[in-house]
Each structure stands twice: as C-alpha cells, then as structure tokens.
Amino acid sequence: MKYVIKKYLIAFGVVLVLSLSLYAVSHFLAMPSGPKIHLDESERFTDEEVQEAALAVLAKFDDFKGCKLLRLWYDEAASDKYLSYETEEVSMENTIVLYSDFRSPKQNSGAWNPNEIYGGWSWTLTRENKESPWQVVNYGYA
C-alpha cells in the first residue's frame, strides 16, 4: 500500500513540475520584448522625477509609427554637457535630456530610412517647476 501511494505521489510531482515548467515557458515567450531602460542616479533629480521624464519620452515615442524603441537612458554628465551648448538660458533644475536608440520601420515610411537603427537620439524635456509634468520640447540628433 505504501509503495502504491509513493508511486502516485512521484507521478503527481512529475506532472506538477512539468505543468509549472510549461506555464513558465509559455509566459516567457508571450512577454513582449520592450526597450532596455537605464536611468542613472542624479544629483539634481529624484529617481521619481527621472522616471517621469522617461515616461514622457515613451509617450512621445508612440508618435513614431512603426519604430521600435530599443534603449532609453539617462546619463547626467551627458545631459549636462548637452545643455551647456544651449544658446538660450536653461533652468537646470527644470530641464533634462534623455537618450535613446530605436529601429525605424522595415518598410519605407517616408520619415525614416527603412530598417535603420538611429542611435544616440536625444530628448530634451522641460517643466515649469517641480510640481509640473515633463514636456518633450525637442528631439533628434545633437
């Protein structure tokens, strides 16, 4: 009797492990592959402020029909250097620059060279004050 129960428990365990493995694999394959996002720590902005800027870029990127965002990042030193070249006075506590790499659509869309990676694309965002939302005010190559 103990032998039969042990055999059933082993069979049940094998079925359970296989079921969980199949679920995990199917769940992993169904997940969309999104962009890699890397937001460095900032001396001027909180993590939340940088994340909100990234969300504003992601919302604006939706306008780039057929393009796939590959990578989005914030590098404070690069942002500061970029802003130092601005000819107009810039409020450093209310201006941030993020960068991205994206792939254009495979088919000719008229706006982009087909199936090309655009790397180091800059996104300049501003806000009126710390309580205001970030707005994308400029984007493209520097």
N, CA, C and O atoms as a GROMACS GRO file, in nm:
protein
  568
    1MET      N    1   0.082  -0.120   0.000
    1MET     CA    2   0.000   0.000   0.000
    1MET      C    3   0.086   0.126   0.000
    1MET      O    4   0.059   0.219  -0.076
    2LYS      N    5   0.192   0.130   0.085
    2LYS     CA    6   0.281   0.245   0.090
    2LYS      C    7   0.349   0.265  -0.045
    2LYS      O    8   0.368   0.378  -0.089
    3TYR      N    9   0.385   0.156  -0.110
    3TYR     CA   10   0.453   0.161  -0.239
    3TYR      C   11   0.364   0.227  -0.344
    3TYR      O   12   0.411   0.308  -0.424
    4VAL      N   13   0.233   0.193  -0.346
    4VAL     CA   14   0.138   0.249  -0.443
    4VAL      C   15   0.119   0.398  -0.418
    4VAL      O   16   0.116   0.476  -0.513
    5ILE      N   17   0.107   0.440  -0.294
    5ILE     CA   18   0.090   0.582  -0.259
    5ILE      C   19   0.215   0.660  -0.299
    5ILE      O   20   0.206   0.769  -0.355
    6LYS      N   21   0.332   0.602  -0.270
    6LYS     CA   22   0.458   0.668  -0.305
    6LYS      C   23   0.468   0.686  -0.457
    6LYS      O   24   0.513   0.790  -0.505
    7LYS      N   25   0.425   0.584  -0.532
    7LYS     CA   26   0.429   0.589  -0.678
    7LYS      C   27   0.337   0.700  -0.729
    7LYS      O   28   0.374   0.774  -0.821
    8TYR      N   29   0.219   0.712  -0.672
    8TYR     CA   30   0.126   0.818  -0.713
    8TYR      C   31   0.179   0.957  -0.678
    8TYR      O   32   0.164   1.051  -0.756
    9LEU      N   33   0.241   0.970  -0.561
    9LEU     CA   34   0.298   1.098  -0.522
    9LEU      C   35   0.411   1.140  -0.616
    9LEU      O   36   0.422   1.257  -0.651
   10ILE      N   37   0.493   1.045  -0.656
   10ILE     CA   38   0.602   1.076  -0.750
   10ILE      C   39   0.542   1.118  -0.884
   10ILE      O   40   0.587   1.216  -0.943
   11ALA      N   41   0.444   1.046  -0.933
   11ALA     CA   42   0.379   1.080  -1.060
   11ALA      C   43   0.314   1.217  -1.052
   11ALA      O   44   0.326   1.297  -1.145
   12PHE      N   45   0.246   1.245  -0.941
   12PHE     CA   46   0.184   1.376  -0.923
   12PHE      C   47   0.290   1.486  -0.924
   12PHE      O   48   0.269   1.592  -0.984
   13GLY      N   49   0.403   1.463  -0.856
   13GLY     CA   50   0.511   1.561  -0.852
   13GLY      C   51   0.569   1.588  -0.990
   13GLY      O   52   0.597   1.703  -1.025
   14VAL      N   53   0.586   1.483  -1.069
   14VAL     CA   54   0.640   1.499  -1.205
   14VAL      C   55   0.542   1.580  -1.291
   14VAL      O   56   0.584   1.670  -1.363
   15VAL      N   57   0.414   1.548  -1.283
   15VAL     CA   58   0.313   1.622  -1.360
   15VAL      C   59   0.309   1.768  -1.316
   15VAL      O   60   0.298   1.858  -1.400
   16LEU      N   61   0.318   1.792  -1.187
   16LEU     CA   62   0.316   1.929  -1.135
   16LEU      C   63   0.437   2.008  -1.185
   16LEU      O   64   0.422   2.122  -1.229
   17VAL      N   65   0.555   1.951  -1.178
   17VAL     CA   66   0.676   2.018  -1.224
   17VAL      C   67   0.668   2.047  -1.373
   17VAL      O   68   0.702   2.158  -1.416
   18LEU      N   69   0.624   1.950  -1.453
   18LEU     CA   70   0.610   1.971  -1.598
   18LEU      C   71   0.509   2.080  -1.629
   18LEU      O   72   0.531   2.163  -1.716
   19SER      N   73   0.398   2.080  -1.558
   19SER     CA   74   0.294   2.182  -1.581
   19SER      C   75   0.347   2.321  -1.549
   19SER      O   76   0.327   2.415  -1.626
   20LEU      N   77   0.415   2.334  -1.436
   20LEU     CA   78   0.470   2.464  -1.399
   20LEU      C   79   0.578   2.508  -1.498
   20LEU      O   80   0.587   2.626  -1.531
   21SER      N   81   0.658   2.416  -1.546
   21SER     CA   82   0.762   2.448  -1.644
   21SER      C   83   0.702   2.496  -1.774
   21SER      O   84   0.747   2.595  -1.831
   22LEU      N   85   0.599   2.426  -1.821
   22LEU     CA   86   0.532   2.467  -1.945
   22LEU      C   87   0.466   2.603  -1.929
   22LEU      O   88   0.470   2.684  -2.021
   23TYR      N   89   0.405   2.629  -1.814
   23TYR     CA   90   0.344   2.758  -1.788
   23TYR      C   91   0.450   2.868  -1.792
   23TYR      O   92   0.430   2.972  -1.854
   24ALA      N   93   0.564   2.845  -1.725
   24ALA     CA   94   0.670   2.946  -1.720
   24ALA      C   95   0.724   2.974  -1.860
   24ALA      O   96   0.745   3.090  -1.895
   25VAL      N   97   0.747   2.871  -1.939
   25VAL     CA   98   0.800   2.890  -2.074
   25VAL      C   99   0.699   2.964  -2.161
   25VAL      O  100   0.736   3.056  -2.233
   26SER      N  101   0.572   2.926  -2.155
   26SER     CA  102   0.472   2.993  -2.238
   26SER      C  103   0.453   3.138  -2.195
   26SER      O  104   0.432   3.225  -2.279
   27HIS      N  105   0.462   3.164  -2.066
   27HIS     CA  106   0.450   3.301  -2.016
   27HIS      C  107   0.569   3.384  -2.062
   27HIS      O  108   0.552   3.499  -2.103
   28PHE      N  109   0.688   3.326  -2.057
   28PHE     CA  110   0.809   3.398  -2.100
   28PHE      C  111   0.801   3.430  -2.249
   28PHE      O  112   0.835   3.541  -2.290
   29LEU      N  113   0.758   3.335  -2.330
   29LEU     CA  114   0.752   3.357  -2.475
   29LEU      C  115   0.645   3.458  -2.513
   29LEU      O  116   0.655   3.524  -2.616
   30ALA      N  117   0.541   3.470  -2.430
   30ALA     CA  118   0.433   3.563  -2.461
   30ALA      C  119   0.466   3.706  -2.421
   30ALA      O  120   0.399   3.800  -2.463
   31MET      N  121   0.569   3.723  -2.340
   31MET     CA  122   0.604   3.858  -2.293
   31MET      C  123   0.661   3.939  -2.409
   31MET      O  124   0.746   3.891  -2.483
   32PRO      N  125   0.615   4.062  -2.424
   32PRO     CA  126   0.672   4.147  -2.528
   32PRO      C  127   0.814   4.187  -2.491
   32PRO      O  128   0.846   4.206  -2.373
   33SER      N  129   0.898   4.200  -2.591
   33SER     CA  130   1.034   4.244  -2.562
   33SER      C  131   1.038   4.396  -2.570
   33SER      O  132   1.033   4.453  -2.679
   34GLY      N  133   1.045   4.458  -2.458
   34GLY     CA  134   1.044   4.604  -2.452
   34GLY      C  135   1.184   4.660  -2.457
   34GLY      O  136   1.282   4.586  -2.464
   35PRO      N  137   1.191   4.791  -2.453
   35PRO     CA  138   1.323   4.855  -2.458
   35PRO      C  139   1.400   4.833  -2.328
   35PRO      O  140   1.341   4.812  -2.222
   36LYS      N  141   1.531   4.839  -2.338
   36LYS     CA  142   1.615   4.837  -2.219
   36LYS      C  143   1.618   4.980  -2.167
   36LYS      O  144   1.652   5.074  -2.240
   37ILE      N  145   1.584   4.997  -2.041
   37ILE     CA  146   1.580   5.131  -1.982
   37ILE      C  147   1.682   5.137  -1.870
   37ILE      O  148   1.679   5.056  -1.777
   38HIS      N  149   1.771   5.234  -1.878
   38HIS     CA  150   1.874   5.252  -1.776
   38HIS      C  151   1.876   5.400  -1.736
   38HIS      O  152   1.916   5.486  -1.815
   39LEU      N  153   1.833   5.426  -1.616
   39LEU     CA  154   1.826   5.564  -1.567
   39LEU      C  155   1.926   5.582  -1.454
   39LEU      O  156   1.902   5.539  -1.342
   40ASP      N  157   2.038   5.647  -1.486
   40ASP     CA  158   2.141   5.672  -1.384
   40ASP      C  159   2.085   5.758  -1.271
   40ASP      O  160   1.988   5.831  -1.288
   41GLU      N  161   2.148   5.746  -1.156
   41GLU     CA  162   2.111   5.832  -1.044
   41GLU      C  163   2.152   5.975  -1.077
   41GLU      O  164   2.245   6.000  -1.153
   42SER      N  165   2.079   6.068  -1.017
   42SER     CA  166   2.100   6.208  -1.046
   42SER      C  167   2.126   6.285  -0.917
   42SER      O  168   2.076   6.249  -0.810
   43GLU      N  169   2.207   6.390  -0.928
   43GLU     CA  170   2.228   6.479  -0.815
   43GLU      C  171   2.120   6.586  -0.809
   43GLU      O  172   2.092   6.641  -0.702
   44ARG      N  173   2.058   6.617  -0.923
   44ARG     CA  174   1.956   6.723  -0.930
   44ARG      C  175   1.813   6.671  -0.917
   44ARG      O  176   1.726   6.739  -0.863
   45PHE      N  177   1.790   6.552  -0.968
   45PHE     CA  178   1.654   6.500  -0.975
   45PHE      C  179   1.640   6.374  -0.890
   45PHE      O  180   1.735   6.297  -0.873
   46THR      N  181   1.520   6.354  -0.836
   46THR     CA  182   1.492   6.230  -0.764
   46THR      C  183   1.473   6.119  -0.866
   46THR      O  184   1.454   6.146  -0.985
   47ASP      N  185   1.478   5.995  -0.820
   47ASP     CA  186   1.454   5.881  -0.910
   47ASP      C  187   1.316   5.894  -0.975
   47ASP      O  188   1.299   5.865  -1.093
   48GLU      N  189   1.219   5.939  -0.897
   48GLU     CA  190   1.082   5.954  -0.948
   48GLU      C  191   1.076   6.059  -1.060
   48GLU      O  192   1.006   6.040  -1.160
   49GLU      N  193   1.149   6.170  -1.044
   49GLU     CA  194   1.150   6.275  -1.147
   49GLU      C  195   1.211   6.223  -1.277
   49GLU      O  196   1.160   6.253  -1.386
   50VAL      N  197   1.318   6.146  -1.267
   50VAL     CA  198   1.381   6.090  -1.388
   50VAL      C  199   1.288   5.987  -1.452
   50VAL      O  200   1.277   5.982  -1.575
   51GLN      N  201   1.221   5.907  -1.371
   51GLN     CA  202   1.127   5.809  -1.424
   51GLN      C  203   1.010   5.878  -1.494
   51GLN      O  204   0.964   5.831  -1.599
   52GLU      N  205   0.962   5.988  -1.438
   52GLU     CA  206   0.853   6.063  -1.502
   52GLU      C  207   0.898   6.121  -1.636
   52GLU      O  208   0.820   6.125  -1.730
   53ALA      N  209   1.023   6.165  -1.644
   53ALA     CA  210   1.077   6.215  -1.771
   53ALA      C  211   1.081   6.100  -1.872
   53ALA      O  212   1.046   6.119  -1.989
   54ALA      N  213   1.124   5.984  -1.828
   54ALA     CA  214   1.129   5.867  -1.918
   54ALA      C  215   0.989   5.831  -1.967
   54ALA      O  216   0.972   5.797  -2.084
   55LEU      N  217   0.890   5.839  -1.880
   55LEU     CA  218   0.752   5.810  -1.922
   55LEU      C  219   0.703   5.911  -2.026
   55LEU      O  220   0.629   5.875  -2.117
   56ALA      N  221   0.743   6.036  -2.011
   56ALA     CA  222   0.705   6.137  -2.110
   56ALA      C  223   0.768   6.106  -2.246
   56ALA      O  224   0.705   6.125  -2.350
   57VAL      N  225   0.893   6.060  -2.245
   57VAL     CA  226   0.959   6.021  -2.371
   57VAL      C  227   0.886   5.902  -2.432
   57VAL      O  228   0.860   5.900  -2.552
   58LEU      N  229   0.853   5.802  -2.351
   58LEU     CA  230   0.782   5.684  -2.402
   58LEU      C  231   0.649   5.723  -2.464
   58LEU      O  232   0.609   5.667  -2.566
   59ALA      N  233   0.579   5.816  -2.402
   59ALA     CA  234   0.450   5.862  -2.456
   59ALA      C  235   0.471   5.932  -2.590
   59ALA      O  236   0.394   5.910  -2.684
   60LYS      N  237   0.572   6.015  -2.600
   60LYS     CA  238   0.601   6.086  -2.726
   60LYS      C  239   0.648   5.988  -2.833
   60LYS      O  240   0.618   6.006  -2.951
   61PHE      N  241   0.722   5.885  -2.793
   61PHE     CA  242   0.773   5.788  -2.889
   61PHE      C  243   0.659   5.714  -2.960
   61PHE      O  244   0.677   5.663  -3.070
   62ASP      N  245   0.544   5.707  -2.896
   62ASP     CA  246   0.427   5.644  -2.960
   62ASP      C  247   0.393   5.711  -3.093
   62ASP      O  248   0.332   5.648  -3.180
   63ASP      N  249   0.432   5.837  -3.110
   63ASP     CA  250   0.408   5.908  -3.237
   63ASP      C  251   0.496   5.858  -3.350
   63ASP      O  252   0.469   5.885  -3.466
   64PHE      N  253   0.602   5.785  -3.318
   64PHE     CA  254   0.696   5.734  -3.417
   64PHE      C  255   0.641   5.602  -3.471
   64PHE      O  256   0.691   5.495  -3.438
   65LYS      N  257   0.540   5.610  -3.552
   65LYS     CA  258   0.468   5.492  -3.602
   65LYS      C  259   0.561   5.393  -3.672
   65LYS      O  260   0.638   5.430  -3.761
   66GLY      N  261   0.552   5.268  -3.630
   66GLY     CA  262   0.631   5.161  -3.690
   66GLY      C  263   0.772   5.148  -3.636
   66GLY      O  264   0.842   5.052  -3.669
   67CYS      N  265   0.816   5.242  -3.553
   67CYS     CA  266   0.952   5.237  -3.497
   67CYS      C  267   0.950   5.154  -3.369
   67CYS      O  268   0.849   5.148  -3.299
   68LYS      N  269   1.062   5.091  -3.340
   68LYS     CA  270   1.074   5.012  -3.219
   68LYS      C  271   1.184   5.070  -3.131
   68LYS      O  272   1.300   5.079  -3.172
   69LEU      N  273   1.146   5.111  -3.011
   69LEU     CA  274   1.243   5.164  -2.915
   69LEU      C  275   1.328   5.050  -2.863
   69LEU      O  276   1.275   4.951  -2.812
   70LEU      N  277   1.459   5.062  -2.876
   70LEU     CA  278   1.550   4.958  -2.832
   70LEU      C  279   1.608   4.987  -2.694
   70LEU      O  280   1.622   4.898  -2.611
   71ARG      N  281   1.641   5.114  -2.672
   71ARG     CA  282   1.707   5.150  -2.547
   71ARG      C  283   1.676   5.295  -2.513
   71ARG      O  284   1.669   5.380  -2.602
   72LEU      N  285   1.655   5.321  -2.385
   72LEU     CA  286   1.632   5.456  -2.335
   72LEU      C  287   1.717   5.471  -2.211
   72LEU      O  288   1.717   5.385  -2.123
   73TRP      N  289   1.791   5.585  -2.203
   73TRP     CA  290   1.877   5.601  -2.086
   73TRP      C  291   1.892   5.747  -2.048
   73TRP      O  292   1.868   5.839  -2.126
   74TYR      N  293   1.934   5.764  -1.921
   74TYR     CA  294   1.966   5.895  -1.868
   74TYR      C  295   2.107   5.890  -1.814
   74TYR      O  296   2.141   5.804  -1.732
   75ASP      N  297   2.190   5.982  -1.860
   75ASP     CA  298   2.328   5.997  -1.816
   75ASP      C  299   2.343   6.145  -1.780
   75ASP      O  300   2.347   6.230  -1.868
   76GLU      N  301   2.352   6.175  -1.651
   76GLU     CA  302   2.352   6.314  -1.607
   76GLU      C  303   2.468   6.394  -1.665
   76GLU      O  304   2.450   6.510  -1.703
   77ALA      N  305   2.586   6.334  -1.671
   77ALA     CA  306   2.702   6.407  -1.726
   77ALA      C  307   2.679   6.441  -1.872
   77ALA      O  308   2.707   6.553  -1.915
   78ALA      N  309   2.626   6.346  -1.950
   78ALA     CA  310   2.598   6.372  -2.092
   78ALA      C  311   2.487   6.475  -2.106
   78ALA      O  312   2.492   6.560  -2.195
   79SER      N  313   2.386   6.467  -2.021
   79SER     CA  314   2.276   6.564  -2.024
   79SER      C  315   2.327   6.704  -1.996
   79SER      O  316   2.292   6.799  -2.066
   80ASP      N  317   2.408   6.717  -1.893
   80ASP     CA  318   2.464   6.848  -1.857
   80ASP      C  319   2.551   6.904  -1.969
   80ASP      O  320   2.545   7.023  -2.000
   81LYS      N  321   2.632   6.818  -2.029
   81LYS     CA  322   2.719   6.863  -2.138
   81LYS      C  323   2.634   6.911  -2.256
   81LYS      O  324   2.662   7.015  -2.314
   82TYR      N  325   2.532   6.834  -2.290
   82TYR     CA  326   2.442   6.871  -2.399
   82TYR      C  327   2.379   7.008  -2.371
   82TYR      O  328   2.374   7.094  -2.459
   83LEU      N  329   2.332   7.028  -2.248
   83LEU     CA  330   2.266   7.153  -2.213
   83LEU      C  331   2.363   7.271  -2.206
   83LEU      O  332   2.321   7.386  -2.223
   84SER      N  333   2.490   7.244  -2.183
   84SER     CA  334   2.588   7.353  -2.178
   84SER      C  335   2.607   7.419  -2.315
   84SER      O  336   2.656   7.531  -2.322
   85TYR      N  337   2.569   7.350  -2.422
   85TYR     CA  338   2.581   7.406  -2.557
   85TYR      C  339   2.459   7.488  -2.597
   85TYR      O  340   2.458   7.550  -2.704
   86GLU      N  341   2.356   7.489  -2.514
   86GLU     CA  342   2.235   7.565  -2.546
   86GLU      C  343   2.267   7.714  -2.552
   86GLU      O  344   2.340   7.766  -2.468
   87THR      N  345   2.212   7.780  -2.649
   87THR     CA  346   2.237   7.925  -2.663
   87THR      C  347   2.143   8.005  -2.574
   87THR      O  348   2.175   8.118  -2.535
   88GLU      N  349   2.027   7.949  -2.543
   88GLU     CA  350   1.933   8.017  -2.454
   88GLU      C  351   1.961   7.975  -2.310
   88GLU      O  352   2.018   7.869  -2.285
   89GLU      N  353   1.920   8.060  -2.216
   89GLU     CA  354   1.937   8.026  -2.075
   89GLU      C  355   1.849   7.906  -2.041
   89GLU      O  356   1.731   7.902  -2.077
   90VAL      N  357   1.908   7.810  -1.972
   90VAL     CA  358   1.838   7.686  -1.939
   90VAL      C  359   1.827   7.674  -1.787
   90VAL      O  360   1.926   7.693  -1.716
   91SER      N  361   1.708   7.643  -1.739
   91SER     CA  362   1.687   7.615  -1.598
   91SER      C  363   1.727   7.470  -1.572
   91SER      O  364   1.652   7.378  -1.604
   92MET      N  365   1.846   7.450  -1.516
   92MET     CA  366   1.898   7.314  -1.499
   92MET      C  367   1.810   7.227  -1.409
   92MET      O  368   1.807   7.105  -1.425
   93GLU      N  369   1.738   7.288  -1.314
   93GLU     CA  370   1.652   7.207  -1.227
   93GLU      C  371   1.520   7.172  -1.293
   93GLU      O  372   1.443   7.092  -1.239
   94ASN      N  373   1.493   7.231  -1.409
   94ASN     CA  374   1.368   7.202  -1.480
   94ASN      C  375   1.390   7.161  -1.625
   94ASN      O  376   1.299   7.169  -1.708
   95THR      N  377   1.512   7.115  -1.656
   95THR     CA  378   1.544   7.067  -1.790
   95THR      C  379   1.627   6.939  -1.777
   95THR      O  380   1.718   6.932  -1.695
   96ILE      N  381   1.594   6.841  -1.858
   96ILE     CA  382   1.665   6.713  -1.855
   96ILE      C  383   1.675   6.661  -1.998
   96ILE      O  384   1.587   6.687  -2.081
   97VAL      N  385   1.782   6.589  -2.027
   97VAL     CA  386   1.800   6.528  -2.158
   97VAL      C  387   1.816   6.377  -2.139
   97VAL      O  388   1.902   6.333  -2.062
   98LEU      N  389   1.734   6.300  -2.208
   98LEU     CA  390   1.747   6.155  -2.210
   98LEU      C  391   1.789   6.114  -2.351
   98LEU      O  392   1.780   6.193  -2.444
   99TYR      N  393   1.836   5.993  -2.364
   99TYR     CA  394   1.885   5.944  -2.493
   99TYR      C  395   1.820   5.811  -2.526
   99TYR      O  396   1.777   5.737  -2.438
  100SER      N  397   1.814   5.781  -2.657
  100SER     CA  398   1.754   5.655  -2.699
  100SER      C  399   1.819   5.602  -2.826
  100SER      O  400   1.883   5.675  -2.902
  101ASP      N  401   1.800   5.473  -2.846
  101ASP     CA  402   1.830   5.406  -2.971
  101ASP      C  403   1.698   5.344  -3.016
  101ASP      O  404   1.625   5.287  -2.935
  102PHE      N  405   1.668   5.354  -3.145
  102PHE     CA  406   1.548   5.289  -3.196
  102PHE      C  407   1.569   5.242  -3.339
  102PHE      O  408   1.659   5.289  -3.409
  103ARG      N  409   1.486   5.149  -3.380
  103ARG     CA  410   1.490   5.097  -3.517
  103ARG      C  411   1.370   5.151  -3.592
  103ARG      O  412   1.257   5.150  -3.543
  104SER      N  413   1.396   5.198  -3.715
  104SER     CA  414   1.289   5.250  -3.799
  104SER      C  415   1.210   5.133  -3.860
  104SER      O  416   1.257   5.019  -3.856
  105PRO      N  417   1.092   5.160  -3.916
  105PRO     CA  418   1.013   5.053  -3.977
  105PRO      C  419   1.088   4.985  -4.092
  105PRO      O  420   1.170   5.046  -4.160
  106LYS      N  421   1.058   4.857  -4.112
  106LYS     CA  422   1.123   4.782  -4.220
  106LYS      C  423   1.082   4.833  -4.357
  106LYS      O  424   1.160   4.829  -4.452
  107GLN      N  425   0.960   4.881  -4.366
  107GLN     CA  426   0.910   4.934  -4.492
  107GLN      C  427   0.938   5.084  -4.498
  107GLN      O  428   0.943   5.150  -4.394
  108ASN      N  429   0.957   5.135  -4.616
  108ASN     CA  430   0.981   5.279  -4.632
  108ASN      C  431   0.857   5.355  -4.587
  108ASN      O  432   0.748   5.338  -4.641
  109SER      N  433   0.877   5.441  -4.486
  109SER     CA  434   0.765   5.518  -4.432
  109SER      C  435   0.771   5.664  -4.476
  109SER      O  436   0.679   5.741  -4.447
  110GLY      N  437   0.877   5.702  -4.544
  110GLY     CA  438   0.893   5.840  -4.586
  110GLY      C  439   0.964   5.925  -4.482
  110GLY      O  440   1.036   6.019  -4.518
  111ALA      N  441   0.947   5.894  -4.355
  111ALA     CA  442   1.009   5.974  -4.249
  111ALA      C  443   1.148   5.921  -4.212
  111ALA      O  444   1.233   5.997  -4.167
  112TRP      N  445   1.169   5.794  -4.231
  112TRP     CA  446   1.292   5.729  -4.186
  112TRP      C  447   1.352   5.646  -4.299
  112TRP      O  448   1.282   5.605  -4.391
  113ASN      N  449   1.482   5.623  -4.291
  113ASN     CA  450   1.541   5.523  -4.378
  113ASN      C  451   1.491   5.387  -4.330
  113ASN      O  452   1.489   5.362  -4.210
  114PRO      N  453   1.451   5.299  -4.421
  114PRO     CA  454   1.392   5.172  -4.377
  114PRO      C  455   1.490   5.085  -4.297
  114PRO      O  456   1.607   5.073  -4.332
  115ASN      N  457   1.438   5.026  -4.190
  115ASN     CA  458   1.507   4.927  -4.110
  115ASN      C  459   1.647   4.974  -4.066
  115ASN      O  460   1.745   4.900  -4.077
  116GLU      N  461   1.655   5.095  -4.018
  116GLU     CA  462   1.783   5.152  -3.976
  116GLU      C  463   1.779   5.181  -3.826
  116GLU      O  464   1.675   5.219  -3.772
  117ILE      N  465   1.892   5.163  -3.761
  117ILE     CA  466   1.900   5.197  -3.618
  117ILE      C  467   1.946   5.341  -3.605
  117ILE      O  468   2.050   5.380  -3.659
  118TYR      N  469   1.868   5.419  -3.534
  118TYR     CA  470   1.902   5.557  -3.502
  118TYR      C  471   1.953   5.556  -3.358
  118TYR      O  472   1.875   5.537  -3.265
  119GLY      N  473   2.082   5.575  -3.341
  119GLY     CA  474   2.144   5.566  -3.209
  119GLY      C  475   2.178   5.702  -3.152
  119GLY      O  476   2.213   5.795  -3.225
  120GLY      N  477   2.168   5.713  -3.021
  120GLY     CA  478   2.204   5.837  -2.953
  120GLY      C  479   2.108   5.951  -2.978
  120GLY      O  480   2.147   6.068  -2.972
  121TRP      N  481   1.983   5.919  -3.007
  121TRP     CA  482   1.879   6.020  -3.030
  121TRP      C  483   1.852   6.091  -2.898
  121TRP      O  484   1.827   6.025  -2.798
  122SER      N  485   1.858   6.223  -2.896
  122SER     CA  486   1.839   6.297  -2.771
  122SER      C  487   1.695   6.345  -2.757
  122SER      O  488   1.627   6.374  -2.856
  123TRP      N  489   1.650   6.353  -2.633
  123TRP     CA  490   1.516   6.400  -2.598
  123TRP      C  491   1.531   6.507  -2.491
  123TRP      O  492   1.572   6.477  -2.379
  124THR      N  493   1.498   6.632  -2.522
  124THR     CA  494   1.505   6.740  -2.425
  124THR      C  495   1.366   6.762  -2.368
  124THR      O  496   1.268   6.778  -2.441
  125LEU      N  497   1.358   6.762  -2.236
  125LEU     CA  498   1.232   6.782  -2.166
  125LEU      C  499   1.245   6.898  -2.070
  125LEU      O  500   1.350   6.919  -2.010
  126THR      N  501   1.136   6.974  -2.056
  126THR     CA  502   1.133   7.083  -1.959
  126THR      C  503   1.003   7.074  -1.879
  126THR      O  504   0.910   7.001  -1.915
  127ARG      N  505   1.000   7.150  -1.772
  127ARG     CA  506   0.880   7.163  -1.689
  127ARG      C  507   0.883   7.302  -1.629
  127ARG      O  508   0.989   7.364  -1.618
  128GLU      N  509   0.767   7.351  -1.590
  128GLU     CA  510   0.762   7.486  -1.531
  128GLU      C  511   0.825   7.489  -1.393
  128GLU      O  512   0.898   7.582  -1.359
  129ASN      N  513   0.797   7.385  -1.312
  129ASN     CA  514   0.852   7.374  -1.178
  129ASN      C  515   0.847   7.228  -1.135
  129ASN      O  516   0.804   7.143  -1.213
  130LYS      N  517   0.891   7.197  -1.015
  130LYS     CA  518   0.898   7.058  -0.970
  130LYS      C  519   0.763   6.988  -0.964
  130LYS      O  520   0.757   6.866  -0.970
  131GLU      N  521   0.656   7.064  -0.953
  131GLU     CA  522   0.523   7.004  -0.947
  131GLU      C  523   0.461   6.984  -1.086
  131GLU      O  524   0.360   6.915  -1.099
  132SER      N  525   0.520   7.043  -1.188
  132SER     CA  526   0.467   7.036  -1.324
  132SER      C  527   0.516   6.909  -1.395
  132SER      O  528   0.623   6.857  -1.364
  133PRO      N  529   0.436   6.860  -1.490
  133PRO     CA  530   0.480   6.742  -1.565
  133PRO      C  531   0.588   6.778  -1.666
  133PRO      O  532   0.596   6.892  -1.713
  134TRP      N  533   0.671   6.680  -1.700
  134TRP     CA  534   0.773   6.697  -1.803
  134TRP      C  535   0.707   6.703  -1.939
  134TRP      O  536   0.610   6.631  -1.966
  135GLN      N  537   0.760   6.789  -2.026
  135GLN     CA  538   0.712   6.802  -2.163
  135GLN      C  539   0.831   6.785  -2.257
  135GLN      O  540   0.935   6.848  -2.236
  136VAL      N  541   0.818   6.701  -2.359
  136VAL     CA  542   0.923   6.688  -2.459
  136VAL      C  543   0.917   6.814  -2.545
  136VAL      O  544   0.815   6.842  -2.607
  137VAL      N  545   1.027   6.889  -2.547
  137VAL     CA  546   1.030   7.013  -2.624
  137VAL      C  547   1.120   7.005  -2.747
  137VAL      O  548   1.113   7.089  -2.837
  138ASN      N  549   1.206   6.902  -2.751
  138ASN     CA  550   1.295   6.887  -2.866
  138ASN      C  551   1.346   6.742  -2.867
  138ASN      O  552   1.363   6.680  -2.763
  139TYR      N  553   1.369   6.691  -2.988
  139TYR     CA  554   1.428   6.559  -3.000
  139TYR      C  555   1.500   6.548  -3.134
  139TYR      O  556   1.469   6.621  -3.228
  140GLY      N  557   1.595   6.457  -3.140
  140GLY     CA  558   1.672   6.437  -3.263
  140GLY      C  559   1.817   6.422  -3.232
  140GLY      O  560   1.856   6.399  -3.118
  141TYR      N  561   1.899   6.436  -3.335
  141TYR     CA  562   2.044   6.430  -3.316
  141TYR      C  563   2.094   6.566  -3.273
  141TYR      O  564   2.043   6.669  -3.316
  142ALA      N  565   2.195   6.564  -3.189
  142ALA     CA  566   2.254   6.691  -3.141
  142ALA      C  567   2.334   6.754  -3.252
  142ALA      O  568   2.392   6.861  -3.234
   0.00000   0.00000   0.00000
